[in-house]
Amino acid sequence: MNSRNREESSATPTPWQSTRVIKKLGPNRPGTRKLSQRYGQALVCVRHRHNKDGTIRYTTVELVVEQVQTRQRHPPGQRVAVRLEHDEPSKRHQLAQLGAPWDEDLDAWWVTRATARRLRLLKRIVALDRV
């Protein structure tokens, strides 16, 4: 669907856009048997919706349409070297309190990437290939 078609379809609201969800069911739950048989493992959930005045019920399904193996950019728990400026004693104290080891050769602290993110030090990560 190109952007023009997307704009046209969003300009005309569909009847179920102004509904409220009254029930959400997982696959293979009572009340989803036919849809589970129809969509199989692709079925994520079934939702029952009512229009504003409750006179019409819509049944919608959520499906998995694509599954692709991805590669994480940074493995969880990856350790990185973070270099601080000399006028940042509070950050140095925080890292020391966390037990981050100091690397004299790199003039940097070793922490997990998650810790560097939490302390807002991602821009201070030392690129080890440029040391």
Backbone torsions as a table, in degrees:
resi	resn	phi	psi	omega
1	MET	NA	122.8	179.5
2	ASN	-82.1	173.3	-175.0
3	SER	-64.7	-30.6	178.9
4	ARG	-64.7	-46.2	177.9
5	ASN	-62.3	-38.3	179.8
6	ARG	-62.9	-43.3	179.2
7	GLU	-63.7	-42.7	-179.8
8	GLU	-64.4	-42.2	-177.8
9	SER	-70.3	-32.7	179.5
10	SER	-78.6	-20.5	178.9
11	ALA	-70.2	-33.5	178.9
12	THR	-101.3	107.2	-178.0
13	PRO	-67.3	138.7	176.4
14	THR	-82.1	155.9	-176.3
15	PRO	-58.5	-31.9	-174.9
16	TRP	-85.9	-2.5	178.2
17	GLN	-70.0	-24.9	179.3
18	SER	-107.8	47.7	179.8
19	THR	-116.7	171.8	174.0
20	ARG	-125.8	143.4	-179.6
21	VAL	-76.1	127.7	177.8
22	ILE	-105.8	-21.4	-179.3
23	LYS	-155.3	137.2	175.5
24	LYS	-126.4	124.5	-176.3
25	LEU	-122.1	138.6	175.0
26	GLY	-77.5	167.4	179.3
27	PRO	-63.4	151.4	178.8
28	ASN	61.5	24.1	174.1
29	ARG	-96.3	155.5	176.0
30	PRO	-54.3	131.0	-178.2
31	GLY	99.3	-2.9	179.9
32	THR	-122.9	9.6	-172.9
33	ARG	-56.3	-50.4	-178.1
34	LYS	-63.3	-41.7	-179.6
35	LEU	-70.2	-34.6	176.3
36	SER	-64.5	-40.8	177.8
37	GLN	-66.1	-38.8	-177.0
38	ARG	-70.4	-44.0	-173.5
39	TYR	-103.6	-13.6	175.9
40	GLY	60.9	-138.7	-176.4
41	GLN	-66.5	-15.9	-179.3
42	ALA	-74.3	-16.7	-177.1
43	LEU	-74.1	123.2	177.6
44	VAL	-96.3	-49.6	177.6
45	CYS	-161.5	165.4	176.9
46	VAL	-121.3	134.1	177.9
47	ARG	-120.9	137.2	172.3
48	HIS	-106.3	130.2	-178.0
49	ARG	-125.4	149.9	173.8
50	HIS	-116.0	147.2	173.8
51	ASN	-71.2	179.3	-173.8
52	LYS	-56.9	-42.0	-178.0
53	ASP	-94.1	4.1	174.6
54	GLY	76.1	17.1	-176.9
55	THR	-94.3	-14.8	180.0
56	ILE	-128.9	134.9	175.4
57	ARG	-110.5	131.8	175.3
58	TYR	-109.7	140.1	173.1
59	THR	-111.0	123.3	179.3
60	THR	-120.0	154.6	178.3
61	VAL	-124.7	148.5	172.6
62	GLU	-110.9	126.4	-175.6
63	LEU	-122.1	149.9	168.9
64	VAL	-85.3	120.1	-178.0
65	VAL	-107.5	-14.3	178.3
66	GLU	-154.9	141.3	175.9
67	GLN	-133.0	118.8	-175.9
68	VAL	-128.9	133.6	176.3
69	GLN	-71.0	129.6	178.9
70	THR	-116.4	161.7	177.8
71	ARG	-114.9	128.1	179.1
72	GLN	-70.1	136.8	177.8
73	ARG	-65.8	-41.8	-178.3
74	HIS	-131.5	115.2	-179.7
75	PRO	-58.9	147.1	178.8
76	PRO	-61.3	139.7	179.3
77	GLY	78.2	8.1	-179.6
78	GLN	-61.6	132.9	179.4
79	ARG	-91.3	137.4	-179.3
80	VAL	-131.3	154.5	176.1
81	ALA	-94.0	130.7	-178.7
82	VAL	-119.7	127.2	179.7
83	ARG	-104.5	128.8	179.0
84	LEU	-105.2	159.5	173.0
85	GLU	-78.6	158.6	-177.6
86	HIS	-70.8	-19.4	-179.1
87	ASP	-95.8	31.1	179.7
88	GLU	-124.3	62.2	-177.5
89	PRO	-63.9	-30.8	-179.1
90	SER	-66.8	-39.9	177.7
91	LYS	-67.1	-41.0	177.6
92	ARG	-59.8	-42.9	179.5
93	HIS	-63.0	-43.1	178.4
94	GLN	-58.6	-46.3	-178.6
95	LEU	-65.2	-40.4	178.3
96	ALA	-64.0	-41.2	178.5
97	GLN	-62.5	-32.8	179.2
98	LEU	-78.6	-7.0	-179.9
99	GLY	81.1	21.5	179.6
100	ALA	-69.5	128.5	179.0
101	PRO	-75.1	144.3	178.7
102	TRP	-93.6	134.0	178.6
103	ASP	-112.1	106.3	-177.5
104	GLU	-63.9	-38.1	-178.1
105	ASP	-62.8	-38.6	-179.2
106	LEU	-91.6	-14.4	-173.9
107	ASP	57.5	47.6	-174.6
108	ALA	-150.1	163.3	176.9
109	TRP	-102.0	143.8	176.2
110	TRP	-99.3	123.3	178.5
111	VAL	-142.2	168.0	173.5
112	THR	-76.0	155.5	178.5
113	ARG	-59.1	-36.2	179.2
114	ALA	-62.5	-40.4	177.6
115	THR	-66.0	-42.5	178.1
116	ALA	-60.4	-39.7	178.5
117	ARG	-65.7	-46.5	-177.8
118	ARG	-61.5	-36.7	-179.6
119	LEU	-89.8	6.2	179.9
120	ARG	58.1	48.7	-179.6
121	LEU	-117.3	15.8	-176.6
122	LEU	-60.0	-34.4	-179.4
123	LYS	-74.7	-9.0	-179.0
124	ARG	-98.9	4.7	-179.4
125	ILE	-67.1	132.3	-179.0
126	VAL	-82.4	124.7	175.4
127	ALA	-75.8	109.9	-172.7
128	LEU	-66.3	-21.3	178.4
129	ASP	-79.2	-8.6	-179.7
130	ARG	-110.0	11.0	-177.5
131	VAL	-80.6	NA	NA
